[in-house]
Amino acid sequence: MSSGKRRKRLLLQLLLGGGDRRSIGKSNQVAARVLRHPREFAALLACLWSDDPLVRMRAADALEKISCQRPALLAPFKAELLGLAEEATQSELRWHLAQMLPRLPLAAPERNRAVALLRLYLRDRSSIVKTTALQAFFDLAREMPSLEQEVADLLESASRTGTPAMRARSRNLLRQFHSKSRARVAGQFAP
């Protein structure tokens, strides 16, 4: 890593560190900064491997926000993100990774790997990790019709037996799922 990249990473770590775990700190500022200067994306991504759990959590938060607006920035790092998603044990990191996985341009074997990860995340102790995994499953099913029945079953089950957050998200996603299914069926019978 060049000294310029190292300096950028250290600056970002300083901005993301400190304070309380219940706070996002300056992750919004960091996200805005990287959106203005996309060349700093790799330095921010490197913060996901920081020794400081606050830096990891806030870097993941900033990256997730950036990827909402510029998902293509994730593409060069899909192997690293999939690998980290497999290794991550920190809940805050897992839930942000779950949000980013469907935004990656995944080939069939990589999508299968992402699905396996999400199945694992559905057994996490964190309600937020489980809820974001449900959303990610739903998002991946848009590109993988073979997942639709499994997703429908997961959502039905979570809408009855999940945590309050999972039940609410599942009900919302089920409405979207059923309206999509109705539209597809109506399209088949259109004149």
C-alpha positions in Angstrom: 0.0 0.0 0.0 1.4 3.4 -1.0 2.1 6.0 1.7 -0.8 8.2 0.2 -3.3 5.4 0.6 -2.0 4.6 4.0 -2.5 8.3 5.1 -6.0 8.3 3.7 -6.9 5.1 5.6 -5.4 6.5 8.8 -7.4 9.8 8.3 -10.6 7.8 7.8 -9.9 5.6 10.8 -9.4 8.8 12.9 -12.8 10.1 11.7 -14.5 6.8 12.3 -13.0 5.9 15.7 -13.8 7.0 19.3 -17.0 7.5 21.2 -19.7 5.1 21.9 -20.8 1.9 20.2 -24.4 3.1 20.1 -23.3 6.1 17.9 -22.6 6.1 14.2 -20.0 8.8 14.9 -18.9 10.6 11.7 -19.9 7.8 9.3 -22.3 10.1 7.5 -19.5 12.6 7.0 -17.1 9.9 5.8 -19.8 8.6 3.4 -20.3 12.1 1.9 -16.5 12.6 1.7 -16.0 9.3 -0.2 -18.9 10.0 -2.5 -17.2 13.3 -3.4 -13.8 11.5 -3.7 -14.4 8.0 -4.9 -10.7 7.3 -5.1 -10.9 7.0 -1.3 -13.3 4.1 -1.5 -10.5 1.5 -1.2 -9.1 3.2 1.8 -12.5 3.1 3.5 -13.0 -0.5 2.6 -9.7 -1.3 4.2 -11.1 0.0 7.5 -13.4 -3.0 7.6 -10.4 -5.0 8.8 -9.4 -2.5 11.5 -8.5 -3.8 14.9 -11.0 -1.3 16.4 -14.6 -2.6 16.3 -16.0 1.0 16.3 -14.0 1.8 13.1 -15.1 -1.5 11.5 -18.8 -0.8 12.3 -18.8 2.8 11.2 -16.8 2.0 8.0 -19.4 -0.7 7.2 -22.2 1.9 7.8 -20.5 4.4 5.5 -19.8 1.8 2.8 -23.4 0.6 2.9 -24.7 4.2 2.5 -22.3 4.9 -0.4 -23.3 1.6 -2.1 -27.0 2.7 -2.0 -26.0 5.6 -4.3 -23.1 4.1 -6.2 -23.3 0.2 -6.1 -20.7 0.0 -8.8 -18.0 1.0 -6.4 -18.4 -2.3 -4.7 -17.7 -4.4 -7.8 -13.9 -4.5 -7.7 -14.0 -5.7 -4.1 -16.7 -8.5 -4.4 -14.2 -11.2 -3.5 -13.0 -9.4 -0.4 -16.5 -8.6 0.7 -17.7 -12.2 0.2 -14.7 -13.4 2.2 -15.2 -10.9 5.0 -18.9 -11.8 5.1 -17.9 -15.4 5.7 -15.4 -14.5 8.5 -17.3 -11.6 10.2 -18.6 -12.3 13.7 -19.3 -8.7 14.7 -23.1 -8.1 14.4 -22.8 -4.5 13.1 -20.4 -5.6 10.4 -22.6 -8.5 9.4 -25.8 -6.5 9.0 -24.1 -3.9 6.8 -22.5 -6.7 4.7 -25.9 -8.4 4.3 -27.2 -5.1 3.0 -24.4 -4.8 0.5 -24.3 -8.4 -0.9 -27.3 -8.0 -3.2 -25.7 -4.9 -4.7 -22.7 -6.9 -5.9 -22.5 -8.1 -9.5 -22.4 -11.8 -8.7 -22.0 -14.7 -11.0 -24.1 -17.8 -10.3 -21.5 -19.5 -8.0 -21.0 -16.2 -6.1 -24.8 -15.8 -5.7 -25.0 -19.3 -4.3 -22.2 -18.4 -1.9 -24.1 -15.2 -0.9 -27.3 -17.3 -0.3 -25.4 -19.7 1.9 -24.1 -16.8 3.9 -27.5 -15.3 4.3 -28.9 -18.6 5.5 -26.2 -18.5 8.2 -27.0 -14.9 9.1 -30.6 -15.9 9.6 -29.4 -17.9 12.6 -27.5 -15.0 14.1 -28.3 -13.9 17.6 -28.8 -10.3 16.5 -32.4 -9.4 15.3 -30.9 -6.7 13.0 -28.6 -9.2 11.3 -31.6 -11.6 10.8 -33.8 -8.8 9.5 -31.2 -7.5 7.0 -30.6 -11.1 5.9 -34.3 -11.4 5.1 -34.2 -8.2 3.1 -31.1 -9.4 1.3 -32.7 -12.8 0.5 -35.7 -10.9 -1.0 -33.4 -8.7 -3.0 -31.4 -11.6 -4.4 -34.6 -13.5 -5.3 -35.3 -10.8 -7.8 -32.3 -12.1 -9.8 -32.7 -15.7 -8.8 -36.2 -17.0 -9.5 -35.2 -20.3 -8.1 -35.1 -18.6 -4.7 -38.6 -17.2 -4.8 -40.4 -20.1 -3.0 -37.7 -20.4 -0.3 -38.0 -16.6 0.2 -41.8 -16.7 0.4 -41.6 -19.5 3.0 -38.9 -17.7 5.0 -41.0 -14.5 5.0 -44.2 -16.4 6.0 -42.4 -18.0 8.9 -40.7 -14.9 10.0 -43.9 -12.9 9.8 -45.4 -15.3 12.5 -42.4 -16.3 14.6 -39.6 -13.7 14.2 -38.7 -10.8 16.4 -40.9 -7.8 16.1 -38.5 -6.2 13.5 -38.5 -9.4 11.5 -42.3 -9.7 11.6 -42.7 -6.1 10.4 -40.1 -6.4 7.6 -41.5 -9.8 6.5 -45.1 -8.5 6.3 -43.8 -5.6 4.1 -41.8 -7.8 1.9 -44.6 -10.3 1.6 -46.9 -7.5 0.3 -44.2 -6.7 -2.3 -43.7 -10.3 -3.2 -47.4 -11.0 -3.7 -48.0 -7.9 -5.7 -45.1 -8.9 -8.0 -46.5 -12.4 -8.3 -50.0 -11.0 -9.2 -48.4 -8.7 -11.8 -46.5 -11.6 -13.4 -49.6 -13.8 -13.5 -51.7 -11.0 -15.0 -49.0 -10.5 -17.6 -49.2 -14.1 -18.6 -52.9 -13.8 -19.4 -52.8 -10.4 -21.0 -54.2 -10.3 -24.6 
